[in-house]
């Protein structure tokens, strides 16, 4: 009987109903929790939580290295105050002891509390944090929401699927034997994704790109950090909307500050949803250093 991989799904905000609280990632939680190996055992044991009170260290993140978790999926949905220095230290110690991390944010400066999180933070470019002088003055890619400045790559409407392109050689998290290409072909779309790069300070590479529906410009979707003798593996993602209920199924609802009209392309394309599920499963197994154990 295999031991389940323990995953923490965590946001960087306190529980606030009209925001991207952890309850808005319930479909991801339920999908991971539903997966089992051929012997019937659960592949994953999933905990989902928001951060504790601001102004003090988060009780879990600040001591993550001493926890039972194998993986942290961190959804940076704050406006700058979501992590304090003690939280960051706990996360970095967790990775130093081999823990796997998926870390994601969104447009402009949303989630910028992760910007000082070592190499993982350096993978995320923001409007006023980790600034690339050659890009930060760029015109917004999504022209329909003018208040949102760079970065905001328009991959499609919430609820639609975007076609992604694996960067060769194809990374293990992007393999999909059920697809026509043998790779993950789709992820959920979002009108204004953030910017991720492979930082020079770490052994990392871009593994997938998308293409703007507004300008046709390519942009990076995911960056992978391989496991080393001193650090666990990690994935840096351009937007947490790849994992949010609203993007998998817009009927689940969203905060009232979301003004763009949603679509239903993902719901109407079972192959695209299967692609999303394959990617999620692949990431969860890869971050734990597990091969595919005949899961179903």
Beta strands, then each sheet from edge to edge (+ up, - down):
strand 1: 5-11
strand 2: 44-49
strand 3: 71-75
strand 4: 100-104
strand 5: 124-125
strand 6: 161-163
strand 7: 165-166
strand 8: 186-188
strand 9: 195-196
strand 10: 204-211
strand 11: 218-225
strand 12: 234-237
sheet 1: 2+ 1+ 3+ 4+ 12+ 11- 10+ 7-
sheet 2: 5+ 9-
sheet 3: 6+ 8-
end
